[in-house]
Amino acid sequence: MAKGLDKEWCKNPDKGLPAPDVVFYLKLSVDNAMKRGNFGDERYEKKGFQEKVAQVFDTIDGDIWHTIDADKDIGALQAELRQLAVQIIKDSKGEPIGRLGID
């Protein structure tokens, strides 16, 4: 993890907060991100750093975590996200709100 801090240490500040119904991780290759306008203008928009960040995000998983291929056509990406979101809204209706890090 960043600066040698383990994953549990990084998650501690969020313990007890309302848990999301879903997390969409839009996985975009660094090469495709670099093709987008203004890539590199921001402090952390450096190829090596973005590759390291992607490696860490690739280790995260869980029932609510959905990795989506963001390299695809924007229309196909939008349709996939909409379909997933609508289904998750239906499935979570009436469910209690969970809490992060509370078992």
Secondary structure, 3 states (H helix, E strand, C coil): CHHHCCHHHHHHHHCCCECCCCEEEEECCHHHHHCCCCCCCCCCCCHHHHHHHHHHHCCCCCCCEEEEECCCCHHHHHHHHHHHHHHHHHHHCCCCCCECCCC
